Amino acid sequence: MPNVEKLIIIGSGPAGWTAAIYAARANLNPLVFAGRPKSVPSTILPGGQLMLTTEVENYPGFPEGVTGPKLMAYFEQQAVRFGTRIVTDDGLNPDVSNPDDGHSAKYQDCASVDFSRRPFKVVSEDGTAYHAHSVIIATGATANWIGLENEQRLARSGGGVSACAVCDGAMPIFRGKELAVVGGGDSAVEEATYLTKFARKVYMIHRRDALRASKIMADRARNNPKIEIKWNSVVTDVLGDDSIKALRVKDVVTGAESDLPVGGLFVAIGHTPATSFLKGQVELDAKGYVKLKDPYRSTTSVEGVFVAGDCADSLYRQAVTAAGMGCKAALDAERWLADQGVH
Ligand code: NAP
């Protein structure tokens, strides 16, 4: 019989680390697959989406704000302090005392899972099989980006490019400016409407001549005097050295390109849950989000497999909601393990 872990946690964003903190404090000795940096765009990083965020001003407990990477380093340190173990290339926990030392490069990613029988099997990218009585999936969802080099550069440097207006829109750099939102769905309308609280004007740049957003949301955008929709338009470049100055916008009907001066770009073209490795193992919805068996719990279609964070939440997608779900998943796993006689 292989060595069987009580709990494996897959993912290292707010949901994964919070689950680890609670599970470690409940003596479940959790083992975390934190993931490994992937190439941009659609970056997946250990630490999740917050690793792409500069200033986090809406996470409670940080009245002066905190950078996304620092916040995730604090989560990780707290999880390790209570005995969480992390799967790395050399099998050891990294030294997490210095958040800037690049230790995340040594993390092993999870390559595949087998939830068809218990104990569950989780295989790392180097082919090592791990077994566990229970698993928490907390792999998150990545914001989709347009895929432009300058978009990514300015998103990483805090140069006024973001994929979350609720997270970043209230920052002083955007106040009183003309801003742009790319996308035509409910999120784009929601972000544009939110930004009108701070901005002088918000352009919605949409690639077609009709919004995808629901009628009520579409009407909200059309009726807001601060929102101007640029139809049939795509962004072909983001201009600016240290901070965004303008967008190069192409009219897809005429082919004409022009520069639109803006002080911020918010990309709202959907999210992709990081769940492709789970296909056939646990029930996913049509968009790939893990289905909750009970909306008030963290249970999935597989008994003993729990889920937390953005990979099961296409709506709220906030660090604090993900952390809350991580707590629920750890408590659910602990109770389920106790019922199974695993303490
Ligand atoms: P979405 O509905 O998939 O919309 C994505 C939008 O981005 C579409 O307009 C799409 O254009 C555009 N797009 C996709 N790829 C693009 C690209 N490469 N370049 C330019 N544009 C691109 O995603 P979402 O708005 O994030 O919404 C996700 C789900 O959450 C939806 O079910 C939505 O109803 C729900 N939601 C609801 C609310 C609410 O009710 N308050 C708020 C937010 C989200 P096309 O239209 O041409 O495909």
Residues whose N, C-alpha, C, O or C-beta is under 5 A from the ligand:
A	BS01	NAP	G183 G184 G185 D186 S187 A188 E190 R207 R208 R212 A268 I269 G270 H271 S314
